[in-house]
Amino acid sequence: MEKLPRNRVVCFTMVSSVCLALDLWSKSMAFRSFGVRNGGEWLLNNSWLRFRFFTSLNEGALWGMGQGFAWAFAVLSVGAFCGIIYWLFVARAAESVRLTVCLALVSGGTLGNLYDRLGWHGIILPGRDEPIKAVRDFFHFQFGGTPDHPALDWAIFNVADICLVSGAVMLMIQSFLTEPEITAGTTTASPTEP
C-alpha cells in the first residue's frame, strides 16, 4: 500500500490550527471588548440587513437547541474529530487535497467550540462557582424589519461556526464533483441496438 503524501498531514495540521487559533483569538477579543451578553452599535444598518458584534453564551447548539447539554455536544465533538482523523489518515481520504482541506476546516471549528464547551475560556457568571460550559458567540446579523422587530434575527455565531459550515459546504460540493469509481470486474450495460 502506497504511503500518503507527507504534505497532507502538514496541510491538515496547518489549516485546522489556523482555524482554531483565529477562533480562540477572536472570541477572546470580542469578550474582552464587550463583556458578556453585550455588544456594540450596528456597524451595518439598513432596511434589509444589520450587523454588529454582540457577545452571547450558548450552552446548546445552533439557535440554542439542546440548552444544558454542553457535555453531550462535547462528547460528539470528540467523536467527530476522532472520526475525521480515522477517515483521513487510516481510510486514506487524505489522498485528496480538497477533502483534506474540507475536513481540516471542520476539525478547526470543532476544536474551537469544544474548547468553549469544556469551560476552558474561564468565564464565570454570577452565582456560579466554576466556568460556564458554553460556546462564545459574537457575530450578530438581522434581516428585514427593524432592530427591535426584525423579520429574521439570525443565530449569533463565531469563527468556529464559519469554519464548520464552510467545510461542510465544501464537502457537499466535493461529493458532487467526485466521479464514482469503477471497480475491477464490473461492466456497464450498453444499450441494445435494434
TIVEXSE-250239 format. One record per residue (C-alpha): x, y, z; residue number from 1. Coordinates in nm, 2 decimals. Example, Ala and Ser with C-alpha at 12.3 -4.5 7.8 and 13.67 -1.06 7.14 Angstrom:
2
1.23;-0.45;0.78;1
1.37;-0.11;0.71;2
//
This chain:
194
0.00;0.00;0.00;1
0.14;0.34;-0.10;2
0.21;0.59;0.17;3
0.00;0.91;0.20;4
0.20;1.22;0.09;5
0.35;1.38;0.39;6
0.22;1.72;0.29;7
-0.14;1.61;0.37;8
-0.06;1.59;0.74;9
0.11;1.93;0.72;10
-0.19;2.07;0.53;11
-0.44;1.93;0.77;12
-0.24;2.05;1.08;13
-0.18;2.40;0.94;14
-0.54;2.46;0.82;15
-0.71;2.33;1.14;16
-0.45;2.51;1.36;17
-0.51;2.84;1.19;18
-0.89;2.80;1.22;19
-0.86;2.71;1.59;20
-0.62;3.00;1.67;21
-0.83;3.25;1.48;22
-1.14;3.13;1.65;23
-1.00;3.14;2.00;24
-0.83;3.48;1.94;25
-1.15;3.64;1.80;26
-1.36;3.51;2.09;27
-1.11;3.64;2.34;28
-1.10;3.98;2.17;29
-1.48;4.01;2.14;30
-1.55;3.92;2.51;31
-1.26;4.13;2.63;32
-1.40;4.43;2.44;33
-1.77;4.39;2.51;34
-1.80;4.17;2.82;35
-2.08;3.90;2.84;36
-2.41;3.95;2.67;37
-2.33;4.29;2.55;38
-2.24;4.45;2.21;39
-2.16;4.75;2.01;40
-2.36;4.97;1.78;41
-2.48;4.84;1.45;42
-2.19;4.86;1.21;43
-2.42;4.79;0.91;44
-2.77;4.92;0.95;45
-3.02;4.94;0.66;46
-3.38;4.83;0.59;47
-3.28;4.48;0.49;48
-2.95;4.39;0.66;49
-2.80;4.48;1.00;50
-2.47;4.36;1.16;51
-2.30;4.42;1.49;52
-2.08;4.24;1.74;53
-2.29;4.11;2.03;54
-2.15;3.86;2.28;55
-2.36;3.56;2.38;56
-2.30;3.23;2.56;57
-2.47;2.93;2.40;58
-2.50;2.62;2.62;59
-2.66;2.43;2.34;60
-2.61;2.40;1.96;61
-2.74;2.60;1.66;62
-3.01;2.85;1.76;63
-2.97;2.74;2.12;64
-3.12;2.40;2.07;65
-3.02;2.15;2.33;66
-2.96;2.40;2.61;67
-2.78;2.24;2.91;68
-2.64;1.96;2.71;69
-2.29;2.10;2.65;70
-2.14;1.78;2.78;71
-2.32;1.58;2.51;72
-2.21;1.82;2.24;73
-1.85;1.79;2.38;74
-1.86;1.41;2.35;75
-2.00;1.44;1.99;76
-1.72;1.68;1.91;77
-1.45;1.44;2.03;78
-1.61;1.16;1.84;79
-1.63;1.37;1.52;80
-1.27;1.48;1.55;81
-1.16;1.11;1.60;82
-1.38;1.01;1.31;83
-1.22;1.27;1.08;84
-0.87;1.16;1.18;85
-0.96;0.80;1.10;86
-1.12;0.89;0.77;87
-0.83;1.10;0.65;88
-0.53;0.90;0.77;89
-0.65;0.54;0.81;90
-0.92;0.52;0.55;91
-0.69;0.73;0.33;92
-0.93;1.01;0.24;93
-0.62;1.24;0.27;94
-0.52;1.13;-0.08;95
-0.75;1.41;-0.19;96
-0.61;1.76;-0.11;97
-0.96;1.91;-0.13;98
-1.10;1.66;0.11;99
-0.81;1.72;0.35;100
-0.88;2.10;0.35;101
-1.26;2.05;0.39;102
-1.20;1.82;0.69;103
-0.93;2.05;0.84;104
-1.18;2.33;0.84;105
-1.44;2.12;1.01;106
-1.18;2.00;1.26;107
-1.06;2.35;1.35;108
-1.42;2.46;1.41;109
-1.50;2.15;1.61;110
-1.20;2.20;1.83;111
-1.27;2.57;1.88;112
-1.62;2.51;2.01;113
-1.51;2.21;2.21;114
-1.26;2.43;2.39;115
-1.56;2.65;2.50;116
-1.79;2.36;2.58;117
-1.53;2.23;2.83;118
-1.53;2.57;3.00;119
-1.16;2.64;2.93;120
-1.24;3.00;2.84;121
-1.27;3.07;3.22;122
-1.59;3.28;3.21;123
-1.76;3.26;3.55;124
-2.11;3.40;3.57;125
-2.26;3.55;3.89;126
-2.40;3.28;4.11;127
-2.17;3.01;3.97;128
-1.86;2.86;4.12;129
-1.70;2.73;3.80;130
-1.66;2.84;3.44;131
-1.97;2.81;3.23;132
-1.96;2.53;2.97;133
-2.09;2.73;2.68;134
-1.98;2.84;2.34;135
-1.88;3.21;2.30;136
-2.06;3.37;2.00;137
-2.04;3.73;1.88;138
-2.14;3.78;1.51;139
-2.50;3.91;1.51;140
-2.70;3.96;1.19;141
-3.06;4.07;1.14;142
-3.26;4.07;0.82;143
-3.56;4.29;0.74;144
-3.79;4.47;0.97;145
-3.64;4.70;1.24;146
-3.37;4.63;1.50;147
-3.65;4.59;1.76;148
-3.87;4.38;1.53;149
-3.65;4.21;1.27;150
-3.81;3.98;1.01;151
-3.52;3.73;1.08;152
-3.29;3.76;1.38;153
-3.01;3.51;1.28;154
-2.84;3.29;1.54;155
-2.54;3.46;1.68;156
-2.22;3.27;1.57;157
-1.84;3.27;1.58;158
-1.54;3.19;1.36;159
-1.56;2.82;1.45;160
-1.91;2.81;1.31;161
-1.79;2.97;0.99;162
-1.52;2.71;0.96;163
-1.76;2.43;1.03;164
-2.02;2.55;0.78;165
-1.75;2.63;0.51;166
-1.60;2.28;0.55;167
-1.94;2.11;0.53;168
-2.04;2.31;0.22;169
-1.71;2.22;0.06;170
-1.77;1.86;0.14;171
-2.11;1.87;-0.02;172
-1.97;2.03;-0.33;173
-1.68;1.77;-0.33;174
-1.94;1.49;-0.32;175
-2.10;1.62;-0.64;176
-1.77;1.66;-0.82;177
-1.63;1.32;-0.73;178
-1.68;1.07;-1.01;179
-1.78;0.72;-0.90;180
-1.51;0.46;-0.90;181
-1.54;0.17;-1.14;182
-1.42;-0.15;-0.96;183
-1.25;-0.43;-1.15;184
-1.48;-0.69;-1.29;185
-1.78;-0.47;-1.33;186
-1.91;-0.37;-1.67;187
-2.15;-0.10;-1.77;188
-2.45;-0.21;-1.97;189
-2.46;-0.08;-2.32;190
-2.78;0.00;-2.49;191
-2.91;-0.27;-2.72;192
-2.92;-0.19;-3.09;193
-3.23;-0.27;-3.29;194
//
